[in-house]
């Protein structure tokens, strides 16, 4: 019986019992259960039956029908026998052609029916294929040419490689654990990249790599990929766009939870452990060393739909979309293309039909071509966005400015990025045009994220304007008798937007037309706010004020009574940057909020969540302090009339904000999102210190504690928060310019104020400990204690 295994050698002891299943149905069931149990045991332990080919053919035939294996174990045994080291693989192709349909049907069901649970009963064919060693056998076949040391290497046909890759992918998505097992084989993962040099197998290879990297515990290092630079250089533009899907996994930090929700304590502890650059950061550097890489991405991001060309059949590419898109256009898109192609070919002569087949891309519906381009741009914009936020930010900025990414996106804005939906616009399977998952919407959000990253604290932000708009900024500065911003003067006019409007102005136009329930409002506000971030520029503010931005924001906050916390936070942050130190903005505010009713609605929105509105509170406090020190008649007039400034000038209101800001945060719950509350409370106290009122404010906090019947609670908490502030912001790697720019207060004054507040001298009128009764003092608790 051992000889019947076909080259597998004598059956190991664990397989001996499989050579004689008992008679009748009960024996068949016991035999089947025994086979499955021993195969499972071997997969887990590495001992016993290592592959189904070790089981006798007669036994497999006997059990196949009753076990509903659909002949897969027999086919795998045959594949094993025809793929030995000296084989020419001539028979393997036909065997895989029999296996492939059994697995692809299940994979298609998984994609189209959106089944999330992978289990044996749901996808029996892929489960059986893996259980009987099919996955390991295909990996062995694919890698064999690299493992044999003979002078004459074995040649595997492109079709055989494609079939192996497709079957592996289908098994991965339908059978739990397969992808993770493949991901653990680093040699196989790196080997897959070498298959990407072949255009015929590129799409299947890219699909499988993306799936594997998505579950890999440890991020791969791009520099380990053989000949990476020449590999990337060999890609055409479509391949490069698809390759960006893979790159996205290798240059993004591993997901350990939402960035905003991750506590700063945990982040700081992690940073202490990771002394060097992360793998994602090293991979970003590797990409930037590839000649022409950023230039090609910029060309891809900015090319028009009419410029998309390619020798490969677009229809053939579409037929395989379901294997590489997350939830894909799948059958909906494919059937529509097929139907239109059929209708066109049926109305043409044979000669014309031949021409149609050679120019499939041009014959496809325009909506499909646009969707194709949108999917590509999504991947490219994501990679550029990540690189813009990385350690080599300035290098990336310089390159994308040189390659005119921003003017190119400006030219695409109306026709592609913010195009109007047509009734026939393609949408993802099971989704609507307005669903946040649709490619159209995802592209818009990715575009807005890119603008945010591009503008944030960088002088290249002025490339978002055209020459006329830059001249307008200069004229605003001249009229106000203030010096022009150096970055405006130094902006290379050959790299700015062309046309009647720059990208920032276009964004403002669509922002003002956005429906109240739109998911874009948050991202739009973030993108515009990033343009204003940094050192406060009066000209930048006036440029946006003249275009009605302040009135639009107030309408959304007050008149539409926006309920979304995320959108409200983005509007409050933008309003704060727009109004900071700008007396004209406060005048406009008072003109719009012209009734007590409107003002009360505005205050309610602010007070309903201080975490969301604290940046605006900081802006009002800073602006009031500056205005009060000026002797200008115009300023005095606005100070006396503006409801908002009058409200904040009341000491009780400022104390109320200070008390609540300290009360809503604790060291253990500080995140990137709410740490601003701590900094806003510090701003209030720094301004008090300037006027020698710091003891008065601390005494008031003490009184408020007793009124709330929680003596020591607020001040002990504030003491802990300030100790953490020192640990966090005095780190040598921490950039303090953001704090200086947002407040126009030197960082040295921030540090001094914190040190004074934390002084252990209980006789000091400016030390927190002077205001905590000994019985309630609890200032030395470790941060890690709950």
Order of alpha helices (4+ residues) and beta strands (2+ residues): alpha-alpha-alpha-alpha-alpha-alpha-alpha-alpha-alpha-alpha-alpha-alpha-alpha-alpha-alpha-alpha-alpha-alpha-alpha-alpha-alpha-alpha-alpha-alpha-alpha-alpha-alpha-alpha-alpha-alpha-alpha-alpha-alpha-alpha-alpha-alpha-alpha-alpha-alpha-alpha-alpha
